[in-house]
Amino acid sequence: MTEMTLSRRQPSVWWGAMIICGTVVGAGMFTLPVVMAGAWFGWAMMLLLISWGGMLLSGLLFMRVSLTYPPGAGYDTLTKDLLGRGWAALNGLSILFVLGILTYAYISASGPVYQHSISQLGLPISTAEAKVLLTLCVAVVVWLGTTGVSRLMTFCVLAKILLLIVLFGGLLTQVNVPSLMSGPAAGERYWPYALGVLPFCLASFGYHGNITGLVSYYGGNKQNITRALVLGTLLSLALYLFWLTSTMGNLPRDAFPEIVKQGGDIAALMAALRAHLHVNALALMMSIFSHFAVIASFLGVTAGLFDFIADRLGFANLPVARLKTASLTFLPPLLASIWWPNGFVAAIGFAGLFATLWAVIIPALLAWKSQQRCSLAVVLLLVFGAMNILAWLLSWFGVLPEFGGR
Ligand SMILES: N[C@@H](Cc1ccccc1)C(=O)O
């Protein structure tokens, strides 16, 4: 009887996997084909697999540590307790940076997409106006509270997955396999472009703000949380593999420098696909899909940023105080996006850099401290983190070659 009640109370592993997949698959994926074009398909697959492994491992380690604490203990509590105030402050700063910069990236990326769609409906609107309108809509939902966010999120994630399946079914029939598998021409090499892609893969697999929530959701049931993490990230990996196969398989490698020149954002990628696909229905579906993908992670990330700011500044959960929190959450990224509209790709790279600290290095250190020993998993993660930071630094200082020259 007790067992029955217990098992009835445990939500299905699928719901947890959906939450993870909803956060993972977001705007980050739109940078992948663009930044991976130089290294091309083979390298892209390998880097994606490595990043999936690294990010899953760090998530699992973090979950194990958080299970040794009472339910409800957040990232900050764990870090402060195991690593001290300095690391906790660094952790808080990196979370704020990742979430803030992602909010900027989502507004910058979706502004032009919405501007295009609304204009096509016959309402002429500027990109800045589209950004304000979209941000306002998301801000109202986040301001209203968690119920609204989770309902809209579930709807968007389901729509996203449904559209992806239909879309990929169509796109895969159009894939140009020889182009995907083609090696470099004489005198050209792909591998020098590979390292710079790592921080983008890392950002695309980021979901670590959701782990403590998942631990409470499953009441600390380790087996179910593990299954949800593995299933959610595997589902995301599968979606990314499909995504890269269908984008790189429909756009020749030479088409990418032009996309980079147009800003490398979602609108530029969609425009190139529209031009190459020749199947209008597929192009339209792709554009609808991109709306849902961005909205789902926009909601997830800004709801996280909202809670983080309210918690740090001690703002109450009352309508007026929530309005203050919402202004702090949405206004700075919105203004930054209106002033510097072309920073989408760079912003995801920055998010990858700061997420290395928050989602890779700190979980590894927490596990080290909590198990009182440095396991192989911890070493692997520290190497993975160091590689990401190195890759970002080398790209930033222009040591790595850039395909198409940004
Ligand atoms: N994975 C998300 C970005 C993200 C990074 C880190 C934490 C949460 C979300 C995306 O692709 O859009």
The ligand as an SDF file (V2000), in Angstrom:
LIG
                    3D

 12 12  0  0  0  0  0  0  0  0999 V2000
   20.9820   25.4600  -23.5190 N   0  0  0  0  0  0  0  0  0  0  0  0
   20.3730   26.7450  -23.6500 C   0  0  0  0  0  0  0  0  0  0  0  0
   21.1890   27.8120  -22.9760 C   0  0  0  0  0  0  0  0  0  0  0  0
   21.4460   27.6090  -21.5100 C   0  0  0  0  0  0  0  0  0  0  0  0
   22.7540   27.5900  -21.0490 C   0  0  0  0  0  0  0  0  0  0  0  0
   23.0360   27.4110  -19.7040 C   0  0  0  0  0  0  0  0  0  0  0  0
   21.9780   27.2380  -18.8060 C   0  0  0  0  0  0  0  0  0  0  0  0
   20.6650   27.2900  -19.2740 C   0  0  0  0  0  0  0  0  0  0  0  0
   20.4060   27.4770  -20.6190 C   0  0  0  0  0  0  0  0  0  0  0  0
   20.1870   27.1120  -25.1190 C   0  0  0  0  0  0  0  0  0  0  0  0
   20.6380   26.4220  -25.9940 O   0  0  0  0  0  0  0  0  0  0  0  0
   19.5800   28.0890  -25.4290 O   0  0  0  0  0  0  0  0  0  0  0  0
  1  2  1  0
  2  3  1  0
  2 10  1  0
  3  4  1  0
  4  5  1  0
  4  9  2  0
  5  6  2  0
  6  7  1  0
  7  8  2  0
  8  9  1  0
 10 11  2  0
 10 12  1  0
M  END
$$$$
